[in-house]
Amino acid sequence: MSNKVRIGRTDLVVNPIGLGANAIGGHNLYPGIDEQINRELLQTAIKEGLDYIDTAFTYGMGRSEEIIGEVMKVMGNRQQMVIATKGTQKLVNGETIVDNSPEFLRETVDASLKRLQTDYIDLFYIHFPDEKTPKYEAVGALKELKDAGKIRAIGVSNFSLEQLKEANQDGYVDVLQGHYNLLNRQPENGLFPYTLEHNISFVPYFPFASGLLAGKYTKETTFNDFRANMPHFQGEAFEQNLQKVETLKEIANTKQTEVSNIVLAWYLAQPSIDTVIPGAKKPEQVIQNLKTLEVQLSKEEIETIDRIFS
């Protein structure tokens, strides 16, 4: 496929539409997950040309990594895939503790390698910063793992601008993953200028703002899960956001595509962003996300969307 992209300055070259795998084996995040459907979803994704999967230890406390490892083993395609995973959490007396210490990072990378049934991880992220470890020390430990061939690229996730600067003191950080979408554009203020200047690729999570930007809700939709407490799902804000999404629908209709594809295409048009990792629970959602590759937004359309959601 000619539409592949390089992730920042790494040597990872991927289909820009990846898969966020928190619903693969993420029993602690989504009740009623069917692992058989998980496997079918992964196999469909790979057959359709998706070669970039983003997972984490906390998705099912290792279960997501295990399922991905099993599927890659069955398909025999590890070399063609780019696998990103994240770690820093450990269970201590039933409580989840965040630990960025070099010792624990070495341990957690080894544990991920086992679960993924592989001898290298393409992109490993420090999932959350802890309170005590100097960030450059944590990243330094990943640099040693990179030199040893256990990981190919170094990422940090959920770091503030200050934490990122400290982490990147020696210039080792390749990728930053953070919360960014059309309704939460905070990273544009400090993180984007810094990542652009230092050639760090920014990977947005929650690209659809928990489904709101995928165009599937109406004023009548009610929520009885975590969304019920989110400000952009409440009252007037919810109605205003739905009106903004209507404008996206108009653009989608002219291109005979879905709102979700317009949104993903807009992210990929941002200079800081090389790849997106939308989640999926069903094989057909993966196929729909991949259709983003067929969407071309004009400069005017990019500016219009920018303005509506500014």
N, C-alpha and C positions, 0 to 999 in steps of 0.2 A: 504493500500500500504506500502510495507516494505521499499521503498526508501525515506521515509520522513527524514527530517533533523531538527535539533534544530537551531534556529537563535541565534548564539553567546551564551551568558549565560542566555538568556531570557527563559521563559517557553513556547515560541511559537514554535510549531512543525508543519512543513509544507512540502508540495511537493516543492522541490527546484526550480521548474520552476513555477514562478508566472506570473502575468499579469500586465504590466505597462498600466494604464488606461487613459493615456492622450488623446486618441482618443475616449473615451467614454464621450459623452457630451461636448467634448472640442471644442466647436464651434469657440472659439477665436483663436484656434491653427490650426485647420483643417477646411477649408471651405467645405460645402456640407456634413456634418456628418448626417447620418440617424440614428435617435435614435431607430428605430425599429430593425435595424441591430445590433446596440449596445446591445440591450436586448437579441437578439438571440445569439450573441457572448458570453455574460456573461453566459447564460443558458447552451450553449454548453460546455464552459470551465468548469463549475461546474460539469456537467454530466460526463465529461471526467476525473474528478479527480483533477482538479486544485482547490486549496483551499486558495490561497494567492493572494490578489489583492492590488495593490499600486496605490493610487489616490492622489489628492491634491485639495485644494480650487481653485487654479488658473486654473484647467482644467475645463473651462466653467464657471468660477466664481461660483462654488458650484454645477453646473449641473451634473458633473461626479458623485459626492457623492450622489446626489438625485437619479440618475438612478440606481446606485449600491444598494442603500437603498431599492428602489422599487422592484428590482429583488430578493433581499434576502428575502423581506417580502413575495413575491409570492411563492418563493421556500421553505420558512420556514426552512432555513438551517443556520441561523446566527451562531449558536453554533459551526458548523463545519468549519466556515470560519475564516481566519486571514485577517483582514482589516488594511492596513496601509494608513494613510493620512497625509497631510502636510499643515501647515498654517503659516502665518506671514504677509500676504498682506492684506491691506484694501484700499478701495477706498475713497479718500478725494478730493472733488471737481473734480471728474473725473480723478484724478491721482492716480496711484497705489503706496502706501507707504508701506515700510517694517517696521514692528514693533515687537520687541521681548520682549516688556515690560510684566512683570508678569500679569498685568491687562488684556492686550489684548490677551495674550496666553490663559488665562482662558475663555475669551469671545469666542475666535475662536474655542476652543475645544468644548464648549457648542453648538456653531452653527453647527459644523461638526456632533456632536452627533444627532442633530435634522434632518439634511439632510440625514444622513445615517439610520435614524429611529432605533437607537440602544442606549443602555445605557452604552456601553464601546467601546473604540477604542483600537485595539490590539497593534498598534504601531503608535505613533504620532511623527512626525518630525517637528522641527523648519526648515522651508523650506529654508530660507536664513538668514544669520546674518544681524543685523542692525548695524548702526554706533555707537549707544550710550549705549545700554544695556550691562552691564557686562554679559558675556556668562554664568557664573556659576549661576547668578541670574535667567536668563531665564530658565536654566535647573532645578534650584531649584523649580521654579513654576510648572514645569512638574512633578517633584518628588512628590509635594503635590497632584497633580491630580492623580498620580499613587497610592499614599497612600489612596486616596479617592475612588479608584476603577474605575475612569473614563477612565484611560488609563492603558495598561498592560506593555508597554515598551517605552523607551525614545530614540528618534532618533534626529540626526542633519544632515542637508544636505547642501552641498556647503560650508562647513567650511574648512578653511586652517588648516594646522597642528597647528599653534599657537592658532587659535580660538578653535580648538578641545581640545587642552591641557587646555585652560582656562575653556571651557565648562565642561570638565571632572574633574575639580579640586577636586570634592567630590566623584568621581568614579561612577556617576549616568548614564553616557551615555552608551546605549546598542548597538546602531547601527549608522553607518555613511553611508550616501548615497552620492556618488560623481561621477563625470564624469570619466569614465575609459573604455577603450576598447583596442584592439590590436594596434590601431593607436595612442592612447593617454595613455601612460603608466606612466605618471607623478606620480600618487599616489604610485607607487612601491618604490619611493625614500624616502619619509618621512612618508606618511600616513600608508602604510601597516605595517612597523615595529612597529609603535605605536599602531595600532589597534590590532595587534597580541599579543603584550605584555600585553595589557589591556583587552583582550578578548572582543573586540568590533567587531561586524560583519560588513563587508564592503559590501554594495549593489551597484553594478555599474549601472549607467544609460547611455543611448546611447550605448548599447552593440553592435549594428551593425553599428555604426558610420553613422547614417542616411541612412542606406541601403547598404552602400558600402561593408560592411563585410557580407552581406547576399548573395552576389554572383549574384545580379540581374542586374548589369550594364555592359556595354561594352564601348570600346573607343568611340563609336558613340553616346552614351547617352548624351543628353544635359539637363541642369537644368535651370528652370526659377523661382525657389523659393529660400528660404534661403540658399539652398545648393550651389547656383551659386557663393556665396562669400566665401565659406569655402576653406581654402588652400588645403585640401586633395582631393578636387574635381577639381583642376586646373592643366592644362597642364601636365608637366612631372611627378609631384607628383601623379596625378590621374592615369597616365599610369603605374607608378611603383607599386602603390597600387593594381591596377587590376592584375598585374603580380603575386604579393604576393597571391592574392585571388585565382589565378589559382592553386597554390600549395595546397591550402585548398581544392579545387575542387577534386584534385587527391586523397587526403585522404578520402574525402566524398564518392567518387566513389567506393573505395575499401570497404567501409562499407555500400554501398547502402543507403546513406542518403544525406541530403542537407548540403551545406556549413554552413548555419545558425546553424544547430545542432552541427557541429564540433566546431564552435566558442563558443557556449554556454557551451559545454562540457569542453572546455579549461578553461573558467572562473571558472567553478565549481571545476576544479582540482587545483585551486590556494588556498593555505592554509587560506588566509584572507577572502575568499568568501564562504558563505554558500548557497546563493540563487541568482537567476537572475530574472529580471522582464521585459522581452522583451514586447514591445507593439504589438498590433494587431488591424487591422481594419475589418478583416473578420473572421468568425468562423473557416475556414480552416487553417488560419495562427496559431491560438491557438493550433489546433490539431497537426500541423507541429512542433511547438515549443516543445510540450509535448513529441514528439518522441526523443528528446535529452536524455531522461531517458534510451533509449535503446542503446545509444552510449558509448562504452568503449574505451578510448584512452590509448594507451600503453605509458610507460615512454618515449620511443624514440619519439613517435609522439608529446607528450607534449613538449619535448625539441626541436624538429624540428620547431614547430610552434613558440615557444619562440624565436628561433634564427632568423627565417625569418622576424619576426616583431620587432626584438630588436632595 
